[in-house]
């Protein structure tokens, strides 16, 4: 069983001496700059072996050091939006010697976890949560009569999220002491899009504001009395209003500071020292570089947002020997759209991850990136569908959860043919519980009228996408894994599949194995093992989660002694549960054994390690079946 790497971390002398945030406070001012260099060196070296979110963390080194220099966790609370940029925070809170284990089994998690450290005030993994959660902490502090500080750190892309804007609407009316750090680097995972992104970019680059930026920074540095602060603020306000008559944050009741250089450590420290004395909600706008200190990450911010292992000298990575499902999806949908002018493609800030960048490059007029706004993406797709277009909405399974209400209330209730393409359906390995796509069967299969499917190989995947393109009777969904399935070549002409029809691969009379999607190979191995014991084994590729092929299921349940289902999903409300429910309704008492994930949040680690740990193996399936036959 694979575990965390035993290789010692590459730590410099200052970083090696950091066992808690108190140690950051003991350093001399000039040592902070050296600490930042050591942190970057350790990140670049450690993540080259484990993979991870290198670019975002290189961009917040000075910010993280300044926060821990000025504030005192765990009394003061830091809430990082998404928390994929929390590696530096981990290193400064006693976990530097474990940074080489990040995203490995039993090592540090790639996001923040409340269970991992008392310094992790809030666990996250999805964007747009920081301001709301931090505001709740501030309200709790006020109710309890405490005086600690709460700081929310959010990237500019988080401000395209509905929850972030909802929180902004409530801050001024909820608390008088609250600090928001807007970490502005123009990137989320890909280049930010939309009006808010353009607003921040204009604010950074407008020549008039650039001319007074230094003076605005001087104001923050010079805190010698109320008159000086008032005068400087008026100067700053005049400059902003000259460019933007309707200043976003101050219309929400938050005092705005910045933008300032997010890599100027002395300035950051002085700024936070000033902000902690204020009794009003404030926004500090800092400008940072994603990937700072490592040229390959600066040259390719999208790639280095989150990646696997790489070569330190040039940032090169090993290419996949076979196309991933994302690659196949992007290519297939683009090819379909070239023949059908009604096909459009939508993503929520993930053109690279979903590979809709292929569609974007070849058919830009019918490609839409709505930013980190899954709910809007779903509703936007519904609007397109009402006008006769055929939208393919590509969102990771874990993020599609955010559009749950829209799938029910807007798509299904109105019978709108939106095509939900759920990348990372199933275990997402190193990313851990916030990113595993283990719940989509449960949250979709009870919705009336929806079609939900999963392919056993790449060729069938394209057949299913082709089938979805032609299906206009209502919403449809497909789940597919991260990476490849089997590496099966894709035929030139895809075939239309009959909705709700399973594929009987092999007949049998003792045991029937139903291997859904990526678990079909496991079912094949279990079949061979059971046949070696003299049993007659049927093998079925279900294809459709909904509607079930009830005729095939009933037929084999009546003639076989045991049914066994396989799925890369939690067993609770999963595919196997659907089979059990149907057989019960049909009055068929054939026992059903199920292979799938338990009713708990699954930790991070390599898929094979986690499957063995939780009993998702052919051997476990054979053991369960034989016990039933005994």
C-alpha positions in Angstrom: 0.0 0.0 0.0 1.5 3.3 -1.1 2.1 5.9 1.7 3.6 9.3 2.1 7.1 9.8 0.7 9.9 9.3 3.3 12.2 11.7 1.5 13.2 14.5 3.9 12.0 18.0 3.0 14.3 20.5 1.4 14.2 23.2 4.1 16.4 26.2 4.6 17.7 27.1 8.1 15.1 29.8 8.8 12.2 27.6 7.6 13.6 24.7 9.6 13.3 26.7 12.7 9.6 27.7 12.2 7.6 25.4 14.4 4.7 27.8 15.0 3.6 31.3 13.9 5.3 32.6 17.0 8.6 31.8 15.4 7.8 34.1 12.5 7.3 36.9 14.9 10.8 36.4 16.4 12.6 36.9 13.1 14.3 40.2 12.2 12.7 42.2 9.5 15.5 41.4 7.0 15.2 37.7 7.7 11.6 37.7 6.4 12.8 38.3 2.9 15.2 35.3 3.3 12.3 33.2 4.7 10.2 34.0 1.6 13.1 32.7 -0.6 13.4 29.5 1.5 9.7 28.9 1.3 9.7 29.2 -2.5 12.7 26.9 -2.8 11.0 24.3 -0.7 7.7 24.5 -2.6 9.4 24.2 -6.0 11.5 21.2 -4.9 8.8 19.3 -2.9 6.0 19.8 -5.3 8.1 18.6 -8.2 7.9 15.1 -6.6 4.3 15.2 -5.4 2.5 17.6 -7.7 0.1 20.2 -6.4 -1.0 23.8 -6.6 2.4 25.4 -7.2 1.5 28.6 -9.0 -1.1 29.8 -6.4 1.2 29.2 -3.5 4.2 30.9 -5.1 2.0 33.9 -5.4 1.0 34.2 -1.7 4.4 33.7 0.0 4.8 37.3 1.2 1.1 37.6 2.0 1.2 34.5 4.2 4.3 35.6 6.0 2.9 39.1 6.6 -0.4 37.7 8.0 1.5 35.5 10.4 3.9 38.3 11.3 1.0 40.6 12.3 -1.8 38.4 13.5 -1.8 35.4 15.9 -3.6 32.2 14.9 -5.4 30.2 16.1 -7.0 33.1 18.1 -7.1 35.2 15.0 -8.8 33.4 12.1 -7.6 33.2 8.5 -10.1 31.9 5.9 -8.6 31.1 2.5 -11.0 30.9 -0.4 -10.7 27.4 -2.0 -7.6 26.9 0.3 -5.5 25.5 -2.5 -3.1 28.4 -1.7 -2.7 27.3 1.9 0.6 25.4 1.5 2.6 28.4 2.8 0.2 28.8 5.8 0.8 25.1 6.5 4.6 25.6 6.5 4.4 28.6 8.9 2.1 26.7 11.3 4.4 23.8 12.2 4.0 21.6 9.1 7.1 22.6 7.0 8.8 19.3 7.7 5.8 17.5 6.2 5.4 19.6 3.1 7.1 16.9 1.0 4.1 14.6 1.9 1.4 16.9 0.6 -1.3 15.2 -1.4 0.1 11.7 -0.7 -1.6 9.0 1.3 -1.5 9.8 5.0 0.4 13.0 4.2 -0.7 16.6 4.3 -3.9 17.4 2.5 -3.7 19.7 -0.5 -6.4 22.0 1.0 -6.9 23.2 4.5 -8.6 20.8 7.0 -9.9 21.7 10.5 -8.9 18.2 11.6 -5.3 18.7 10.4 -4.4 21.7 12.5 -5.9 24.2 15.0 -4.5 26.9 12.7 -6.8 25.8 9.9 -9.9 27.8 10.9 -12.0 26.6 7.9 -11.7 23.8 5.5 -12.6 24.4 1.8 -12.0 23.2 -1.7 -14.6 25.1 -3.7 -14.4 28.7 -4.6 -16.5 31.6 -3.2 -16.9 30.3 0.3 -14.4 32.5 2.3 -16.3 35.7 2.8 -19.5 34.1 4.0 -17.7 31.7 6.4 -15.4 34.4 7.7 -18.3 36.7 8.2 -20.0 34.0 10.3 -16.9 33.8 12.4 -16.8 37.6 12.9 -20.5 37.6 13.9 -19.8 34.8 16.4 -16.9 36.8 17.8 -19.0 39.8 18.2 -21.8 37.8 19.9 -19.3 36.3 22.3 -17.7 39.6 23.1 -14.2 38.6 21.9 -11.7 40.9 20.2 -9.8 38.6 17.8 -9.4 39.4 14.1 -10.9 37.6 11.2 -9.2 37.8 7.8 -10.8 36.4 4.6 -8.3 35.9 1.7 -10.0 35.5 -1.7 -8.7 35.6 -5.3 -10.2 38.0 -7.8 -11.9 35.0 -9.5 -13.9 34.3 -6.3 -15.7 37.6 -6.9 -17.5 36.1 -9.9 -19.1 33.6 -7.4 -22.7 34.3 -6.3 -21.9 33.5 -2.6 -19.1 36.0 -2.5 -21.4 38.8 -3.7 -24.1 37.7 -1.3 -21.6 37.9 1.5 -20.4 41.4 0.4 -24.0 42.5 0.6 -24.1 41.6 4.3 -20.7 42.5 5.8 -21.4 46.1 6.7 -24.7 45.3 8.3 -23.3 42.4 10.3 -19.9 43.5 11.8 -17.6 46.5 12.3 -14.3 44.6 12.3 -13.6 42.5 9.3 -10.7 42.3 6.8 -11.0 41.1 3.3 -7.8 40.5 1.3 -8.4 40.6 -2.4 -5.5 38.7 -3.9 -5.6 39.9 -7.5 -3.5 38.0 -10.0 -6.0 37.9 -13.0 -6.1 34.1 -12.8 -8.2 31.4 -11.1 -7.4 28.2 -12.9 -7.5 29.8 -16.3 -7.5 33.5 -17.3 -10.4 35.2 -15.5 -13.4 36.3 -17.5 -16.4 38.6 -17.2 -17.1 42.2 -16.2 -15.7 41.9 -12.6 -12.4 40.5 -13.9 -12.3 43.4 -16.4 -13.0 45.8 -13.6 -10.0 44.6 -11.5 -7.8 44.6 -14.6 -8.7 48.1 -15.4 -8.1 49.2 -11.9 -4.6 47.6 -12.1 -3.6 49.1 -15.4 -5.3 52.4 -15.8 -2.6 55.0 -16.2 -4.3 57.6 -14.0 -4.6 55.2 -11.1 -1.1 53.9 -11.6 0.2 57.5 -11.1 -1.4 57.7 -7.7 -0.9 54.1 -6.5 2.3 55.0 -4.8 0.6 57.8 -2.9 -2.2 55.5 -1.9 0.4 53.1 -0.5 2.1 56.0 1.3 -1.2 56.7 3.0 -1.3 53.2 4.4 2.3 53.5 5.6 1.8 56.9 7.3 -0.6 56.4 10.1 0.3 59.5 12.1 -3.1 60.7 13.2 -6.6 61.0 12.1 -6.1 64.2 10.0 -3.4 62.5 7.9 -5.5 59.4 7.3 -8.5 61.5 6.3 -6.5 63.6 3.9 -4.9 60.6 2.3 -8.2 58.8 2.0 -9.8 61.8 0.3 -6.9 61.9 -2.2 -7.2 58.1 -2.9 -11.0 58.4 -3.2 -10.7 61.3 -5.7 -8.3 59.3 -7.8 -10.6 56.3 -7.9 -13.7 58.3 -8.6 -11.9 60.0 -11.5 -11.8 56.5 -13.1 -14.7 54.6 -11.6 -17.6 56.8 -10.4 -19.3 53.8 -8.8 -16.5 52.2 -6.7 -17.5 48.6 -6.1 -16.5 47.8 -2.5 -17.4 51.1 -1.0 -20.9 50.9 -2.3 -21.1 47.7 -0.2 -20.0 49.6 2.8 -16.4 48.4 3.0 -13.4 50.8 3.1 -11.1 50.1 0.2 -7.3 50.2 0.3 -5.0 49.6 -2.5 -4.0 48.2 -4.9 -0.6 47.6 -3.4 2.3 45.3 -4.3 1.5 41.9 -2.8 5.2 40.9 -2.9 6.4 43.9 -0.9 6.8 42.3 2.5 7.6 45.4 4.6 4.6 47.2 3.0 2.3 44.3 3.6 3.3 44.1 7.3 2.9 47.9 7.8 -0.5 47.7 6.1 -1.8 44.9 8.2 -0.5 46.6 11.3 -2.7 49.6 10.4 -5.7 47.6 9.3 -5.9 45.7 12.6 -6.4 49.0 14.4 -9.5 49.9 12.4 -13.1 49.4 13.5 -14.8 49.1 10.2 -14.9 46.5 7.5 -12.1 46.9 5.0 -10.9 45.4 1.7 -7.1 45.4 1.0 -6.5 44.9 -2.7 -3.1 43.4 -3.4 -1.5 42.7 -6.8 0.4 39.4 -7.0 2.0 37.2 -9.6 0.8 33.6 -9.8 3.9 31.5 -10.0 6.3 34.2 -8.7 9.9 33.0 -8.4 9.7 30.2 -10.8 9.9 31.1 -14.5 8.1 28.1 -15.9 5.1 28.8 -13.7 5.1 32.5 -14.7 5.2 31.5 -18.4 2.3 29.0 -18.0 0.1 30.0 -15.1 -2.7 27.7 -16.2 -0.6 24.6 -16.2 1.0 25.4 -12.9 -2.2 26.1 -11.1 -2.3 22.4 -10.2 -0.3 19.7 -11.8 1.5 16.4 -11.2 5.2 15.9 -10.9 7.5 18.0 -13.1 11.2 18.6 -13.8 12.5 21.5 -11.8 14.9 22.8 -14.4 12.3 23.6 -17.0 8.9 22.6 -15.6 8.3 19.9 -18.1 5.9 17.1 -17.3 5.4 13.6 -18.6 2.7 13.5 -21.3 -0.1 10.9 -20.9 0.5 7.9 -23.1 -3.2 7.8 -24.0 -5.8 10.6 -24.5 -7.6 11.4 -21.3 -11.4 11.4 -21.2 -11.2 15.2 -21.0 -9.2 15.2 -24.2 -11.7 12.9 -25.9 -14.6 15.0 -24.7 -13.2 18.3 -26.0 -12.3 16.8 -29.4 -15.6 14.9 -29.8 -18.0 17.8 -28.9 -16.0 20.2 -31.1 -16.3 17.8 -34.0 -20.1 17.3 -33.4 -20.5 21.1 -33.3 -18.8 21.5 -36.6 -21.7 19.5 -38.1 -24.5 20.8 -35.9 -24.6 24.7 -35.6 -27.0 24.3 -32.7 -24.4 22.8 -30.4 -22.8 25.2 -27.9 -20.3 24.6 -25.1 -20.2 26.1 -21.6 -17.7 25.9 -18.8 -17.3 27.5 -15.4 -13.7 28.7 -15.5 -12.3 25.3 -16.5 -11.5 25.4 -20.3 -8.2 23.6 -19.6 -9.5 21.0 -17.1 -12.5 20.1 -19.2 -10.5 20.5 -22.5 -13.2 22.8 -23.9 -10.2 24.9 -24.9 -10.3 22.8 -28.1 -13.9 24.1 -28.7 -12.8 27.6 -27.7 -10.0 27.6 -30.2 -11.9 26.2 -33.2 -15.5 27.5 -32.6 -15.1 30.6 -30.4 -18.5 32.1 -31.2 -20.3 29.2 -29.6 -18.0 28.8 -26.6 -18.9 30.4 -23.3 -16.8 30.6 -20.1 -19.0 32.1 -17.4 -16.3 32.2 -14.6 -16.7 30.4 -11.3 -20.5 30.5 -11.4 -21.9 27.0 -11.8 -25.5 28.1 -10.9 -25.4 30.8 -13.5 -23.9 28.3 -16.0 -26.8 25.9 -15.5 -29.4 28.6 -15.9 -27.6 30.1 -18.9 -27.7 26.7 -20.5 -31.4 26.4 -19.9 -32.0 29.7 -21.6 -30.0 28.5 -24.7 -32.0 25.3 -24.7 -35.4 27.1 -24.7 -34.3 28.7 -28.0 -33.5 25.4 -29.7 -29.7 25.2 -29.0 -28.0 22.1 -27.7 -25.8 23.1 -24.8 -23.1 20.9 -23.5 -22.3 22.0 -19.9 -18.9 20.7 -18.8 -18.3 20.9 -15.0 -16.5 18.6 -12.6 -18.8 16.3 -10.7 -17.8 17.9 -7.4 -18.7 21.4 -8.7 -21.9 20.3 -10.4 -23.4 19.9 -6.9 -23.6 23.7 -6.7 -26.1 23.8 -9.6 -28.4 21.1 -8.0 -31.4 23.4 -7.6 -31.2 24.5 -11.3 -31.0 20.9 -12.5 -34.2 20.1 -10.8 -36.2 23.3 -10.9 -35.1 24.7 -14.3 -33.8 21.8 -16.5 -35.9 18.8 -15.4 -39.1 20.5 -14.5 -39.2 22.2 -17.8 -37.8 19.2 -19.8 -35.0 21.3 -21.2 -32.3 19.3 -23.1 -29.2 20.5 -21.3 -26.3 18.0 -21.5 -24.5 17.7 -18.2 -20.9 16.5 -18.7 -19.4 15.6 -15.4 -15.7 15.3 -15.6 -13.9 13.7 -12.6 -16.9 11.5 -12.0 -15.6 9.0 -9.4 -12.5 9.2 -7.2 -10.2 12.2 -7.8 -7.3 10.7 -5.9 -4.7 13.1 -4.6 -7.1 16.1 -4.5 -9.1 14.4 -1.7 -12.7 14.6 -0.3 -13.5 18.1 -1.6 -12.8 17.0 -5.2 -13.9 13.3 -5.3 -16.9 13.0 -7.7 -18.7 10.3 -5.6 -22.2 11.8 -5.1 -23.6 12.6 -8.6 -25.5 9.4 -9.1 -27.2 10.0 -5.7 -28.1 13.6 -6.5 -29.3 12.9 -10.0 -31.0 9.6 -10.2 -34.1 10.6 -8.2 -34.9 13.5 -10.6 -37.8 12.7 -12.9 -37.1 12.6 -16.6 -33.3 12.8 -16.4 -31.1 10.4 -18.4 -27.8 9.5 -16.7 -25.0 7.3 -18.2 -21.4 6.2 -17.8 -19.2 4.5 -20.4 -17.0 1.4 -19.9 -14.4 2.6 -22.3 -13.4 5.6 -24.5 -15.1 4.3 -27.6 -18.4 4.0 -25.8 -17.8 7.4 -24.3 -17.9 9.0 -27.7 -21.0 7.0 -28.6 -22.7 8.3 -25.5 -21.7 11.9 -26.3 -23.1 11.4 -29.8 -26.3 10.0 -28.2 -26.6 13.0 -25.9 -26.2 15.4 -28.9 -29.2 13.8 -30.6 -31.3 13.6 -27.4 -33.7 16.5 -27.1 -36.5 15.0 -24.9 -35.0 16.4 -21.7 -31.8 16.8 -19.6 -29.1 14.2 -19.9 -25.9 13.6 -17.9 -22.7 11.6 -18.3 -20.1 10.9 -15.7 -16.5 10.1 -16.7 -13.3 9.8 -14.8 -10.1 11.8 -14.5 -7.5 10.5 -16.9 -8.2 7.6 -19.2 -10.4 4.6 -18.8 -8.9 1.7 -20.8 -7.2 3.4 -23.7 -9.7 2.0 -26.2 -9.4 3.5 -29.7 -12.3 5.5 -30.8 -14.0 4.5 -34.1 -14.4 7.1 -36.8 -18.2 7.0 -36.8 -19.9 7.0 -33.4 -23.1 5.1 -32.9 -26.4 6.1 -31.4 -27.2 4.1 -28.3 -30.7 3.1 -27.3 -31.7 5.0 -24.2 -31.9 2.8 -21.1 -30.4 -0.3 -22.9 -27.6 -2.2 -21.2 -25.0 -4.4 -22.9 -24.9 -8.1 -22.0 -21.3 -9.0 -22.6 -21.5 -12.6 -21.3 -24.3 -14.9 -20.3 -24.3 -16.9 -17.1 -26.6 -18.7 -14.6 -24.9 -18.6 -11.2 -23.8 -15.0 -10.7 -24.5 -11.8 -12.6 -21.9 -9.0 -12.4 -22.9 -5.4 -13.3 -19.8 -3.3 -13.8 -20.7 0.4 -14.2 -18.3 2.6 -16.2 -14.7 2.5 -15.0 -15.5 -0.4 -12.7 -16.3 -2.7 -15.6 -12.7 -3.9 -15.7 -12.9 -4.9 -12.1 -16.0 -6.8 -12.8 -14.2 -8.6 -15.7 -11.4 -9.7 -13.2 -14.0 -10.9 -10.7 -15.7 -12.9 -13.5 -12.5 -14.7 -14.3 -11.8 -15.5 -10.7 -15.3 -16.8 -10.1 -15.2 -18.9 -13.3 -11.9 -20.4 -12.1 -14.0 -21.8 -9.2 -16.5 -23.4 -11.6 -19.2 -20.9 -11.6 -21.3 -19.6 -14.5 -21.0 -15.8 -14.6 -22.9 -13.3 -16.5 -21.2 -9.9 -17.2 -23.3 -6.8 -17.9 -22.3 -3.3 -18.9 -25.2 -1.3 -17.5 -24.4 1.9 -19.5 -27.4 3.7 -18.1 -27.9 4.6 -14.5 -31.2 6.1 -15.3 -33.3 4.8 -16.9 -32.2 1.3 -15.7 -32.5 -1.6 -18.1 -35.0 -3.2 -15.9 -35.7 -6.1 -18.3 -32.1 -7.2 -18.2 -31.8 -6.8 -14.5 -34.9 -8.7 -13.8 -34.0 -11.5 -16.2 -30.6 -12.2 -14.6 -32.0 -11.7 -11.1 -34.5 -14.4 -11.8 -32.0 -17.0 -13.2 -28.9 -16.2 -11.1 -28.3 -16.9 -7.5 -26.5 -13.6 -6.7 -26.2 -10.2 -8.3 -23.1 -8.0 -7.7 -22.8 -4.4 -8.7 -19.7 -2.3 -9.1 -19.6 1.5 -9.1 -17.1 4.3 -8.5 -19.5 6.1 -6.2 -20.8 6.0 -2.7 -23.1 3.0 -2.1 -25.6 5.2 -0.4 -28.2 6.2 -3.1 -25.9 4.8 -5.8 -26.3 2.5 -8.8 -26.4 -0.6 -6.7 -29.1 0.9 -4.5 -31.2 1.6 -7.6 -30.9 -2.1 -8.6 -32.0 -3.2 -5.1 -34.9 -0.8 -5.1 -36.1 -2.0 -8.4 -35.8 -5.7 -7.5 -37.7 -5.1 -4.3 -40.5 -3.3 -6.1 -40.6 -6.2 -8.6 -40.9 -8.7 -5.7 -37.6 -10.4 -6.7 -35.5 -11.6 -3.7 -32.2 -12.4 -5.3 -29.5 -11.1 -3.0 -27.5 -8.1 -4.3 -23.9 -7.5 -3.2 -22.4 -4.1 -3.9 -18.9 -2.8 -4.5 -18.6 0.9 -4.0 -17.5 3.6 -1.5 -18.7 3.6 2.1 -20.9 6.2 3.7 -18.0 8.6 4.6 -15.8 11.2 3.1 -12.9 9.4 1.4 -9.4 10.7 2.2 -6.7 11.7 -0.4 -4.3 9.2 -1.9 -3.6 7.2 -5.0 -6.8 5.4 -6.3 -5.4 1.9 -6.1 -4.4 2.5 -2.5 -7.8 3.9 -1.5 -9.6 1.1 -3.3 -7.7 -1.6 -1.5 -8.2 0.2 1.8 -12.0 0.5 1.3 -12.6 -2.9 -0.3 -13.2 -1.8 -3.9 -11.3 -4.8 -5.4 -12.2 -7.8 -7.5 -11.0 -10.0 -4.6 -13.5 -8.3 -2.2 -16.3 -8.8 -4.7 -15.5 -12.5 -5.1 -15.4 -12.9 -1.3 -18.8 -11.3 -1.0 -20.3 -13.4 -3.8 -18.9 -16.7 -2.5 -20.2 -15.9 1.0 -23.7 -15.5 -0.4 -23.4 -18.8 -2.3 -22.2 -20.8 0.7 
